[in-house]
Amino acid sequence: MTGSSSRPRLALQGEKSYEWAKSRMKIIDRIVKDFSRPKALPLEGIRLGICLHITKETSVLVMALKALGAELALCSANPLSIQNDIVCFLKNQEVQLFATRGESYKQYNECMLKVIRFRPDIVTDDGAELHFMVHRFWDNKIGAGTEETTSGVTRLKELESKGHLKYPVIAVNNAQTKYLFDNRHGTGQSTVDGLMRTTSVFLPGKHIVVCGYGWVGKGVASRLRGMGAIITVTEIDPIRALEAHMEGYEVCTMISACSYADIFITCTGANKIIGKEHIDIMKDGVILCNAGHFDFEIDLDYLKSQDQAPKEIRPNIQLFSINGKRVYLLASGRVINLVGAEGHPPEVMALSFANQLMSIIYLAKKLDSLESRVYDVPAHIDRRVSEYALNAFGINLEYSTDRSFSI
């Protein structure tokens, strides 16, 4: 990506996208105002290494961090989720940014290494790829970190369980004001948006299998049913399966659904949820897509082994010819809402990034005083974010004189 000075129109477009997102993310503006002190910005002298999807919403977080005194370097959490206008805009704002849409896996890793060489005090990640690279290749001390996703938190907790975690990490994903809204409502809406923009498929009457009924799966299933689709849920967790059943969804095994489903959407973060044994018995014309963080939920190796030269039917749709039938893969198996659309709406990302922003401020105060383990977002931050959000939405709480709680 060339500098924005040579691409002024794209930079201007990025600035407009930033301003639009900022106008919908009033929570972030309020936090910046509340924490700004003329003589003592809370992030003054703090160096941040950030690996997030480079979207208009991320630009709002980045500019807020700069306004609070941070120095930062940024790379992308996904080679296909990079919005080039935002890249140009942020470079125009003198942000150190290392990303090119469609970058190779090698370039993707090189960009992360450049962020690490920036020598950050705090690392903010989406999926834990940057965290793991720090642990593999960097001997210098990192003060702390944050993690945005369910998949990333799971990976970091595994690292912690083995005694290998080198610094404290706040699991932003575990905040109620994150997973109840971002994971469910944000991913639900944006996944349908990505599916529709990519395929223009007619949803009423379509049989769609939602693989996994965590917060992401709940949101995806709900939004698709609202569009008239007939939803089947697959699950390995008995409580979640029972919950899906009680919500009125068909619940069965993947094998059972393969013969009739039109579309499969993976929402698990697990490896090869859709494998050879499923693909071989799916109907002709089936559509496969992923709403989880990583691109390994669908067995891409098997698809490529059966058709080494798939046809690109339209942007982000590949046609694999397998045993005389057509199998359509969306977004190369990467996350459909960010590759096929623009990701979450800014209003819901305001909640997630408010948690990120306040967690980073909290960590900046606590550097060198926390143990190397995975922490939940402090309860006072989670509650404060909810209060900021209610205020932004113009909602007033009812107060009880006896301080009783709802049951």
Buried (B, 14 or more C-beta within 10 A) or exposed (E): BEEBEEBEEBBBBBBEBBEEBBEBBBBBBBBBEEBEEEEEBBBEEBBBBBBBBBBBBBBBBBBBBBBBBBBBBBBBBBBBBBBBBBBBBBBBBEBBBBBBBEBEEEBBBEBBBBBBBBEBBBBBBBBBBBBBBBBEEBEEEBBBBBBBBBBBBBBBBEBBEEEEBBBBBBBBBBBBBBBBBBBBBBBBBBBBBBBBBBBEBEBEEBBBBBBBBBBBBBBBBBBBBEBEBBBBBBBEEEEBBEBBBEBEBBBBEBEBBBEEBBBBBBBBBBEBBBBBEBBEEBBEEBBBBBBBBBBBBBBBEBBBEBBEEBEEEEEBBBBBEBEEBBBBBBBBBBBBBBBBBBBBBBBBBBBBBBBBBBBBBBBBEBBEEBEBBBBBBBEEBBBBBBEBBEEBEEEEEEEEEEEEEEE
